[in-house]
Amino acid sequence: MRKVLFCAFVSMVALMDGLAPVAAQDVVIAPPPPQVEAIPVLPGPGYAWIPGYWTWVGNQWAWAPGHYELAPRPGAIWIVGHWRPLPGGRWRWVPGHWRYL
């Protein structure tokens, strides 16, 4: 079972690599509301849940599913990325990042 979960996790990370949010481009269509995700069992100590998010791919929104990530060091917390509204009806991605306490 662990091997199956590990393979699923690796596949998901590989897929998400192609779903990275747009970097230096604003989007003119508001993102849909976040999807509700079932959070799987914690894989072990030191992991944090990174929630899924909408990303702009080509000319449409695509959901990048959440996943667990090992914190870079003890006490680190994940600050969730989000889409920020801008004047003129545009939206810009603010990436998530680790914050150290």
N, C-alpha and C positions, 0 to 999 in steps of 0.2 A: 504494500500500500504506500509506503514512504517513497519508493522508487517512482510509482505512478504520479504521486503528488509533486515530486521533484521535477519530473519530466514536464508535467503540466505547467509548473512555475517557470521553468526555463523557456518553454514555448511561448508563454504569455509575455515574458520579458522581451523575447526576440520580436514578437509581433508589435509590442508597444514601441520598440525602437523606431518603427516606421510611422508611429502615430504621435510623434513628439509635437507639442503645440507650435504654432507658427512663432518665429522668433522676432523678426524685425518688421512685422506686418500687422496692421490693424485690420479687424474684421468688421464688416458693416451690418451683419445680421446677429442679433442677440443670441447667446447660447441658450439651448433648452435648459429646463430645470435639471439639476443633478439626478442621476438614476439612483434608486435605492439598491444597495449592494448587501448581500449576505457576507459577513466577514468570517472567513474560515478560522479554524482553531490556530492559535498562535504556534508557529513552528518551533519556537524555543526562546530562551531568555535573550534579551537584547534586541529583539525585532520590534519594528513599528509598522502599523498599518498605514499605507500611503493610499488615500482614497482615489477612486476613479475620477475622471474629469472629461469634459467635452473638449475636443481639439478640432481645428479647422483643417480639413484635408481636401485639397483641390478647390471645390466650390460647395462643400457641404460639411456639416458637423458629423463627427464620428466619436463614439465613446471609447476612451482608453480605460480599461478596467483597473480597479484597485489591486494592490499587491502588498506583500510584506517585504520589508527591506531591513537588513541588519544595520543598526545604528553605527555610525563611524567611531563612536566612543561612548562609554557609559555616561548617562545623564543627558545625552543629546535628545532633543525632541523635534518632530517634524512639523514645520509650518506649512500648511496646505496652500498650494497654488490656487489662483482664482482669476477670473476674467473681470477686469476693471472697466466700467463704462467711461467713455470719453465724450467730450462735446461733439455734436454732429451725429450722434447715434452710432459712433464707432466703439469697438471693444478691443482691449489689449490684454494679453496674457501676462500675469505676474507669476513667475515660476515659484514652486515650492522649494523649500530649502531646510537644512538642518540648523537648529539653534542650539548653542551650547550653554548649559546652565553653570 
